[in-house]
Amino acid sequence: MPKSEMPKSEMPQSEMPQSDMIARKDRRAGRLTFNRPQALNALSHEMALAIDAALREWQHDPEVALVVIDAAGERAFCSGGDIAAVYRAGLEGDHRVGRAFFRDEYRMNARIAEYPKPVVALMQGFVMGGGVGVGGHASHRIVGDTTQIAMPETGIGLIPDVGGSWLLGHAPGRCGEYLGLTGARIGAGDAIFTGFADAYIPEAEWPALIDRLAETGDATVIAPHPRPTAPLEGRDLSAFGGPSVAEIVAALEAAGDEAALKPLRRNSPLSMAATLALVRAARGDASLRESLARELRFTARATAESDFLEGVRAQIIDKDRNPRWSADAGPAHVAAMLAPLGEDEIEWEDRT
């Protein structure tokens, strides 16, 4: 029988019609695979909901011992959130689309972090923004030679969200401030050093590892290789300890650190000021949920009260790379952007 005439139930699983997020059971593993390689596996609202739904289903399924998250294509695990719909709605004055997306995404991020079964994320290529929100909160975070992790949100007028402030806040020294303000990309060694990943394994070994995980349902089969070099480990980032963005810039100018100054001169002043506050507040948080709730206060207001729409226009829509930042970056407005949302605060469900 030609494949085109096969009933779906008889098709090889790999040849079935596929969605942007493939969820299925594979022996003892629940498998989630990003499947938008043509869009660098950008995470849409629908994909975030699909991840959350699969995790709910598998949480009490005795056949699922662990969850494996990977991605199709070589270029990206997930390059970030697909914010086109949020942008279009924001232009029309509808701020509900963005709030709903961010709220559902953050709940999914927390579910991954709090999941009662092992979650193994294999992160190749670009792992940015929303991709960090999925892979960065897994219990077993694997990186390879092509991995490039970043939280580049200050370049589009947003803040490191999806729990990014939590991860940055718990990075060693002033790495969190540096990575959050500049949006710099880091490879496998620095990802492990800063706490964004746990293990380096060459990507050629990943298919066999996934097979063993699915066969055994045992995350202890993961055998890390030695950590690659971490350039940030020996870098002086003391300038990023300054109490404000302006004082950080002044310290970098005094040190002649043009590499660090370049992105600070390019990124949204409001976003950088809010990021500095978020990263430092996250250091005192007792849980990821607290950081996510604080991030939502900014992102829920982003389409109406920040540089977000202009940043998306310049970097993603028109791609002129020339954003015209206009949002107030003063302390009062930063405080207002991070103020509680009242009845719109994120609500957390009981995960038992």
N, C-alpha and C positions, 0 to 999 in steps of 0.2 A: 504493500500500500504506500503511495507517495506520502511524504510528510504532510503535504498540504491537506490530505484527506484524513489524517489520523485524528481520532478523538483527542481532546486535550489531555484526558487522563492517561493516554497511552504515549504521549510525547515524552521524549527525554526532558527531564526537568530543565536542563540548561537551554532548551530550545522552545520552551513555552513562552507565550507573549509576556513581556516583562514590564514592570512599572519602574518609576524613578527610584524607588526604594524596594528592594526585593527582600521579603521576609518569608522564611521557610524553616522547617525543621530538617536537620541533617544528622541522622543517628542520635547522638546524645547532646547535640548542640542546637541552640536556636541561632539561625544565621540571618544577619542583616547586612545587605550589600548596597552601597550607594551605586546607582546605575544611570548617572547623567554625565558620562565622561566628556561629551561634547560641550557641556556647560561647566566643566571642572567640578562636577558633582556638587554644585551649589544647592544648599538646603532650602527647599520651599516649605511653606506652612503645611502643606499636605504631607510632605515627607516627615516633618517633625511629628505630626500626629500619627503617622504610620509607625514610626519607631516606638512611640509611647504605647500605642495599641498592642504591638507585638510583645513588648516587655510586660505589659499587664497580663496578656494571655499566657505567657511562659512562666510567670512568677510562681504559680502554684501547679505547674505541669510537671509531674514526676518524671516524664520522659526527657525533660530538658535539664541537664546538669549545669550548663554554662551557656553564655552567649558570646558569639564571635561577630565582630563588626569589621567589615573590610569594604573595599571600593573597587569598582571596575575602572580600567584604564591605568596608565602609568603616571599621568601628570599630576593627579590630585586625589587625596583621600576626600577632602571637601574644602573648597576654596572660600567658603563663607556662606552667609545667608543670601537667599534669592529675594532681594528687597524691592524688585521692580513694582510689585503690586502695592507695597507700602508707599513707595515714592509717588506713584500715580494717584493714589487715594489722597495722600497728603497735599498734593498740588491742588486737588479739588476741594480741600478743606475738610476732608473726612479723615479724622485721626483715629477712628475706631479700628481700622484695618491693621495699623501698626501695633496698637495696643494688644489686639487679640493675638497677633503673630508672636510678639515678644512674650506675652504671658504664657501661651501654650508651649513655646520653645523652652522657656526657663523651667517649667514644670517637668518637661522631658529631661532636661539637663540634670535636675535634682533626682529624678527617678534612676538615671544611670548611676549617679554617685552613691545612692542609697540602696542599690539593688542587692537583694539577699544572696544572689548567686554570682559567681565570677563573671565579669564582662571583659573580654579580651578585644582590644582595638588594635588593628594593624594599619599604621598611618604612613602612607607613602606620599611623595610629592608635596603639593601645597596643602597645608593644614592651617586654615586661617579662620578667625571669627567663629562662625557657626560650626565649623569642623572641629575646633578646639572644644566647643561646648559638648560635642558628642564624644570624641576620642579622649579628650583631656580629663574626663571625669570617670573613665573606666577604671576598674580595679587592676587591670594588667595592660599597660600602654606600651606598645611596641613601635619602634621607629627603625628606619633603614637608611641606606646611603643617599636616597633622593629626598628625604624628608626636609621640608622647609616650614617651620612653624612660625606664626606671627599673629599678633593682635593689632591690625593696622587701622582700627576704627577712627582714631583721631584724624586720619587723612580724609575721611568722608563726613566729618562733623558729628560723629557718634562717640561712644566710649567703649572700652573693652568690656563687653557684656557676656552673656551665656556662662557666667561664673568666671570670666576672665579676671575680674578684680580679685577674686579669691585666690586663683593660681598665682597671679602677679604679687599679691600681698604676702604670699608665703614663699616666694623665691628668695634666695639668699642675698644678703646685703642690699644694695640698691638696684639689683637687676630688675625688680618689678617696676620701679619708676622709669628706668631706662627703656625697657621693652614697651611699656604702656604708652609713654609719651612719644617715642620715636616710631613705633610700629616696626622695629627692626625684625628681620627674619633670622631664625637660628636653625642650625642643623641638628643632627642626632645627638652629638656630644653635649651641646649646650642645652638641648631639650631635657636631657636627663639631669644635667647639673642644676638647672633652674626649677625642676619639679614638674615639667610638662609631660614627661615620659618616664618610663621605668626601665626599659630594656632595649638594647640594640641587637638586632638580628638581621643579617644580610637578606635582602628581599628575595633572593633566589631560593631561600629556605622556607619562605612563608607558605607556599602551597602544601608542602609536606607537614608543616606545623599545624596548619588548619585541619588537615586530614587526621592527624593524631588527636587533636583536641576534640574533633567530632566523634572519633572512634572511642576515645577513652572517657570523655567528659571530665577530664582531670587537668586543671590549669597548671599543676606542678610539672607537667611535661615541658613547659617553656624553659629553655636553657639559654640564657643570655650570653652574648659574646662580650668581650671587654669593651668598656665604654670608649667611643672615639674621643679625640681631643676636644676640649671645651674652651674655646678662646675667651669666653666671658670670665672664666675662673680666675684668670690672671689680670683682668682689665680693671683699671682704677675708675670706678663709677661714683666716687664720693661726691662729685658735683651734684648728683641727682638726689642728694640728701637735703638740698636747700628747701626752705619752707614754702617757697612759691615758684611758679614757672619762671617768673622774671629773675629771681635770684639763682635759679639753676642755669638759666641762659647766661647771666653775668659770670658765674663761676666757670662755665665752659668757655666763654670768651677769654677770660683771664688765663685759662689753660691752653688756649689756642686749639680747642678740639672742634675743628670744622666739620668732621664727619658726623658728630652728634648734633651740632648746631643746625645743619642743613634741614633735617626733617622738622626740627622745632620751629624754624622760620617758615615752614611750608604748611604745617598742620593747623587745624582750627584752634584758636586761643581758648575758646570756651571749652572745647572738648578736652584739651590738655589740662586746664585748671580743674575740671570735674574729675578727670582720670586720676590726677594726683590725689584728690580728696578720697576717691573711691578705693584706690590701692591702699592708702594708709588706714582708712576705716576698716578695710577687710582684715587687717592684721589683728584687730580686736574682736572679730566675729567668732562665735562659737561653732558656726556651721555654715556650709555653702548656702543654705536657704537665706540666711541673713544678707549675704553679699548679693544674691540674685534679687532679693526684694529691693535692695537699695539701687541696683542697676536699673530695675524696672521704673523707678521714679524718674530717672533721666529719660529712658527710651520711650516711656509712655507720653512724655511731653516733647519728644524730639522733633516730630514733624511740624509742631506748632511754634516752638519756642527756642530752637537751636539752629545751628548751621547745617543740619543734616540734609535738607532738600538741596541746598546749594552744593554741598559736598558730593552728593550722589550725581547731580547734574554734571559737575565738572569732571569727576573721575570715571563715571560709569555710563552716563547717557550721552552727553556731547563729547566726552573724552578730550576736552581741550586742556585738561590738567591745570586749569587756572581758576581755582575757586575764589570767589570774592566773599571772604568771611565778613559778617556784619553783626553777629550775635554778641551781646554784652558778655564779657568774660570777667566782670568784676565779682568780688566775693559775695555780694548780695544776690546776684543772679545765679551764681553757682549754688548757693545755699537753697535758693528757690527751686532750682532744677532737681535737687536731691531731697526736697522736703517730702514728708509722707503724703500719700495719695488719698488718704481718708478711706472711703468705702471702695475705692478702686485699687487698694493695696492687693497684692497677690494673695490668694487663698490657697493653702496647702491641704491636700487631702490626707486622710489617714492611710499610711502605706502598709499596714499589717494585713 
